């Protein structure tokens, strides 16, 4: 069975631009950079490992074994997290130490809100 849909009329209908309230190109690029940094399971695990440390920081040498990756690979992932603004890096002699960036939670939250808008609170009567 074939269904025929009515054509949109001039000045309205389904064929108008779908931009109302959508992100502009720059905001889309910023949100995508945050999502891209978190799109790799190893980077999510690394961020989680750092956040779980009592001292609030972790040396690169302590991050390789838990994720089962080589030091150069972990270093690459950490550089991606630093560039995204999710962690900070401090060089101490031979080793780099990483901490969760002070605004990391806000950065991720703002990227989600930019794309999805404010979260709606589910009704308790459901």
GROMACS elastic network, one bead per residue, 0.5 to 0.9 nm:
[ bonds ]
;  ai    aj funct       b0    kb
    6     9     6  0.88375   500
    7    13     6  0.81303   500
    7    14     6  0.85941   500
    8    11     6  0.84773   500
    8    12     6  0.66738   500
    8    14     6  0.60573   500
    8    15     6  0.64689   500
    8    16     6  0.89273   500
    9    12     6  0.58820   500
    9    13     6  0.60666   500
    9    14     6  0.87787   500
    9    15     6  0.87152   500
   10    13     6  0.76766   500
   10    15     6  0.89751   500
   11    15     6  0.89764   500
   11    16     6  0.75819   500
   12    15     6  0.71518   500
   12    16     6  0.62551   500
   13    16     6  0.65918   500
   14    17     6  0.85759   500
   14    18     6  0.89916   500
   15    18     6  0.84351   500
   17    20     6  0.80532   500
   18    21     6  0.88702   500
   18    22     6  0.79668   500
   19    22     6  0.51824   500
   19    23     6  0.80254   500
   19    24     6  0.88048   500
   20    23     6  0.89835   500
   21    24     6  0.89510   500
   22   114     6  0.85606   500
   22   115     6  0.77684   500
   23    26     6  0.79198   500
   23    27     6  0.57493   500
   23    28     6  0.57535   500
   23   114     6  0.70458   500
   23   115     6  0.70574   500
   24    27     6  0.54662   500
   24    28     6  0.60978   500
   24    29     6  0.86641   500
   25    28     6  0.50997   500
   25    29     6  0.61727   500
   25    30     6  0.87446   500
   26    29     6  0.50896   500
   26    30     6  0.62807   500
   26    31     6  0.87276   500
   27    30     6  0.50820   500
   27    31     6  0.61931   500
   27    32     6  0.84775   500
   27   111     6  0.86270   500
   27   114     6  0.77362   500
   28    31     6  0.52448   500
   28    32     6  0.60088   500
   28    33     6  0.86037   500
   28   111     6  0.87820   500
   28   114     6  0.83072   500
   28   115     6  0.79537   500
   29    32     6  0.50739   500
   29    33     6  0.61976   500
   29    34     6  0.88996   500
   30    33     6  0.52335   500
   30    34     6  0.67008   500
   30    35     6  0.89019   500
   30   111     6  0.76265   500
   31    34     6  0.53187   500
   31    35     6  0.63224   500
   31    36     6  0.85721   500
   31   107     6  0.87515   500
   31   108     6  0.82543   500
   31   110     6  0.81348   500
   31   112     6  0.75663   500
   31   114     6  0.74066   500
   31   115     6  0.76630   500
   32    36     6  0.58030   500
   32    37     6  0.84723   500
   32   111     6  0.79975   500
   33    36     6  0.50577   500
   33    37     6  0.62431   500
   33    38     6  0.87545   500
   33    84     6  0.63988   500
   34    37     6  0.52792   500
   34    38     6  0.64968   500
   34    39     6  0.86693   500
   34    81     6  0.87271   500
   34    84     6  0.58272   500
   34    85     6  0.81372   500
   34    86     6  0.81843   500
   34   107     6  0.76194   500
   34   108     6  0.66864   500
   34   111     6  0.70316   500
   35    38     6  0.51088   500
   35    39     6  0.59044   500
   35   108     6  0.79791   500
   35   111     6  0.78905   500
   35   112     6  0.88745   500
   36    40     6  0.75839   500
   36    84     6  0.86891   500
   37    40     6  0.68670   500
   37    43     6  0.71156   500
   37    44     6  0.83522   500
   37    77     6  0.84925   500
   37    80     6  0.62211   500
   37    81     6  0.59479   500
   37    83     6  0.86636   500
   37    84     6  0.63702   500
   37    86     6  0.84984   500
   38    41     6  0.74107   500
   38    42     6  0.88470   500
   38    43     6  0.62245   500
   38    44     6  0.57212   500
   38    47     6  0.89846   500
   38    81     6  0.80809   500
   39    42     6  0.89020   500
   39    43     6  0.76845   500
   39    44     6  0.76337   500
   40    43     6  0.53784   500
   40    44     6  0.64270   500
   40    45     6  0.87498   500
   40    77     6  0.88247   500
   41    44     6  0.50805   500
   41    45     6  0.61101   500
   41    46     6  0.85562   500
   42    45     6  0.50406   500
   42    46     6  0.60670   500
   42    47     6  0.86010   500
   42    67     6  0.66749   500
   42    69     6  0.87483   500
   42    74     6  0.83778   500
   42    77     6  0.76420   500
   43    47     6  0.60997   500
   43    48     6  0.84428   500
   43    74     6  0.84788   500
   43    77     6  0.59799   500
   43    78     6  0.73657   500
   43    80     6  0.84029   500
   43    81     6  0.72678   500
   44    47     6  0.52022   500
   44    48     6  0.61494   500
   44    49     6  0.86371   500
   45    49     6  0.60655   500
   45    50     6  0.86578   500
   45    66     6  0.88718   500
   45    67     6  0.72760   500
   46    49     6  0.50447   500
   46    50     6  0.62830   500
   46    51     6  0.86110   500
   46    63     6  0.69699   500
   46    66     6  0.86308   500
   46    67     6  0.73859   500
   46    74     6  0.83692   500
   46    77     6  0.83276   500
   46    78     6  0.78911   500
   47    50     6  0.52599   500
   47    51     6  0.61795   500
   47    52     6  0.86471   500
   47    78     6  0.87075   500
   47    81     6  0.80933   500
   47    86     6  0.80485   500
   47    87     6  0.76809   500
   47    99     6  0.86625   500
   47   100     6  0.71431   500
   48    51     6  0.50788   500
   48    52     6  0.61217   500
   48    53     6  0.88887   500
   49    52     6  0.51851   500
   49    53     6  0.66167   500
   49    58     6  0.80055   500
   49    63     6  0.76459   500
   49    66     6  0.84462   500
   50    53     6  0.54746   500
   50    54     6  0.89879   500
   50    56     6  0.65869   500
   50    57     6  0.56585   500
   50    58     6  0.55943   500
   50    59     6  0.89056   500
   50    63     6  0.83617   500
   50    87     6  0.88726   500
   50    98     6  0.71572   500
   50    99     6  0.62922   500
   50   100     6  0.66655   500
   51    54     6  0.82985   500
   51    56     6  0.61750   500
   51    57     6  0.73710   500
   51    58     6  0.87858   500
   51    99     6  0.74117   500
   51   100     6  0.61860   500
   52    55     6  0.87421   500
   52    56     6  0.72041   500
   52    57     6  0.86812   500
   53    56     6  0.50499   500
   53    57     6  0.61211   500
   53    58     6  0.68885   500
   54    57     6  0.77457   500
   55    58     6  0.77970   500
   56    98     6  0.85487   500
   56    99     6  0.59997   500
   56   100     6  0.73663   500
   57    97     6  0.64717   500
   57    98     6  0.53359   500
   57   100     6  0.73194   500
   58    61     6  0.82604   500
   58    62     6  0.65679   500
   58    63     6  0.71806   500
   58    96     6  0.85098   500
   58    97     6  0.54489   500
   58    98     6  0.53546   500
   58    99     6  0.66682   500
   59    62     6  0.53480   500
   59    63     6  0.67836   500
   59    95     6  0.66727   500
   59    96     6  0.58363   500
   59    98     6  0.62890   500
   60    63     6  0.52057   500
   60    64     6  0.68706   500
   60    71     6  0.75749   500
   60    74     6  0.75697   500
   60    75     6  0.72534   500
   60    78     6  0.85767   500
   60    95     6  0.66052   500
   60    96     6  0.57223   500
   60    97     6  0.60689   500
   60    98     6  0.73043   500
   61    64     6  0.60956   500
   61    65     6  0.81585   500
   61    71     6  0.73477   500
   61    95     6  0.72632   500
   61    96     6  0.82337   500
   61    97     6  0.88342   500
   62    65     6  0.67493   500
   62    66     6  0.77448   500
   63    66     6  0.59009   500
   63    67     6  0.67623   500
   63    68     6  0.87031   500
   63    69     6  0.86967   500
   63    71     6  0.83498   500
   63    74     6  0.73470   500
   64    67     6  0.56989   500
   64    68     6  0.59524   500
   64    69     6  0.54701   500
   64    70     6  0.60511   500
   64    71     6  0.58015   500
   64    73     6  0.85682   500
   64    74     6  0.62334   500
   64    75     6  0.89402   500
   65    69     6  0.67564   500
   65    70     6  0.81107   500
   65    71     6  0.89625   500
   66    69     6  0.81445   500
   67    70     6  0.88481   500
   67    74     6  0.83439   500
   69    72     6  0.83014   500
   69    73     6  0.62314   500
   69    74     6  0.63156   500
   70    73     6  0.53012   500
   70    74     6  0.62610   500
   70    75     6  0.85506   500
   71    74     6  0.51375   500
   71    75     6  0.59830   500
   71    76     6  0.85770   500
   72    76     6  0.61797   500
   72    77     6  0.87396   500
   73    76     6  0.50487   500
   73    77     6  0.63401   500
   73    78     6  0.86362   500
   74    77     6  0.50586   500
   74    78     6  0.60894   500
   74    79     6  0.85780   500
   75    78     6  0.50450   500
   75    79     6  0.61708   500
   75    80     6  0.87182   500
   76    79     6  0.51478   500
   76    80     6  0.64624   500
   76    81     6  0.88858   500
   77    80     6  0.51344   500
   77    81     6  0.64228   500
   77    82     6  0.87537   500
   78    82     6  0.61155   500
   78    83     6  0.85889   500
   78    87     6  0.78710   500
   78    89     6  0.85828   500
   78    98     6  0.81763   500
   79    82     6  0.50252   500
   79    83     6  0.61273   500
   79    84     6  0.85582   500
   79    87     6  0.89408   500
   79    89     6  0.86947   500
   80    83     6  0.51974   500
   80    84     6  0.62337   500
   80    85     6  0.87769   500
   80    86     6  0.89291   500
   81    84     6  0.51063   500
   81    85     6  0.63888   500
   81    86     6  0.53885   500
   81    87     6  0.58003   500
   81    88     6  0.83506   500
   82    85     6  0.51356   500
   82    86     6  0.58456   500
   82    88     6  0.57485   500
   82    89     6  0.69821   500
   82    98     6  0.87919   500
   82   101     6  0.84381   500
   83    86     6  0.76797   500
   83    87     6  0.82677   500
   84    87     6  0.78853   500
   85    88     6  0.73037   500
   85   100     6  0.89404   500
   85   101     6  0.65976   500
   85   103     6  0.78933   500
   85   104     6  0.66496   500
   85   107     6  0.78421   500
   86    99     6  0.87401   500
   86   100     6  0.61232   500
   86   101     6  0.52234   500
   86   102     6  0.82509   500
   86   103     6  0.74783   500
   86   105     6  0.80705   500
   86   107     6  0.76687   500
   86   108     6  0.84532   500
   87    98     6  0.63801   500
   87    99     6  0.54445   500
   87   102     6  0.81492   500
   87   104     6  0.71879   500
   88    97     6  0.82048   500
   88    98     6  0.55095   500
   88    99     6  0.52857   500
   88   100     6  0.62390   500
   88   101     6  0.53199   500
   88   102     6  0.85879   500
   89    96     6  0.64227   500
   89    97     6  0.56684   500
   89    99     6  0.67332   500
   90    95     6  0.85528   500
   90    96     6  0.56032   500
   90    97     6  0.51525   500
   90    98     6  0.64152   500
   90    99     6  0.84749   500
   91    94     6  0.73355   500
   91    95     6  0.60106   500
   91    97     6  0.62427   500
   91    98     6  0.88529   500
   92    95     6  0.54809   500
   92    96     6  0.59783   500
   92    97     6  0.71541   500
   93    96     6  0.78850   500
   98   101     6  0.87906   500
   99   102     6  0.86065   500
  100   103     6  0.83361   500
  100   104     6  0.66837   500
  101   104     6  0.51614   500
  101   105     6  0.83931   500
  102   105     6  0.78105   500
  102   106     6  0.86316   500
  103   106     6  0.52590   500
  103   107     6  0.59992   500
  103   108     6  0.87697   500
  104   108     6  0.63242   500
  104   109     6  0.85114   500
  105   108     6  0.53297   500
  105   109     6  0.60369   500
  105   110     6  0.84875   500
  106   110     6  0.58179   500
  106   111     6  0.83841   500
  107   110     6  0.52489   500
  107   111     6  0.61909   500
  107   112     6  0.87366   500
  108   111     6  0.51322   500
  108   112     6  0.63087   500
  108   113     6  0.86390   500
  109   112     6  0.52224   500
  109   113     6  0.61212   500
  109   114     6  0.84887   500
  110   114     6  0.58630   500
  110   115     6  0.85980   500
  111   114     6  0.51000   500
  111   115     6  0.64742   500
  111   116     6  0.86320   500
  112   115     6  0.53389   500
  112   116     6  0.58637   500
  112   117     6  0.73642   500
  112   118     6  0.86177   500
  113   116     6  0.51256   500
  113   118     6  0.55017   500
  113   119     6  0.74663   500
  114   117     6  0.56538   500
  114   118     6  0.82386   500
  116   119     6  0.75967   500
  117   120     6  0.89084   500
  120   123     6  0.89973   500
  121   124     6  0.87956   500
  122   125     6  0.86849   500
  122   126     6  0.79897   500
  123   126     6  0.59521   500
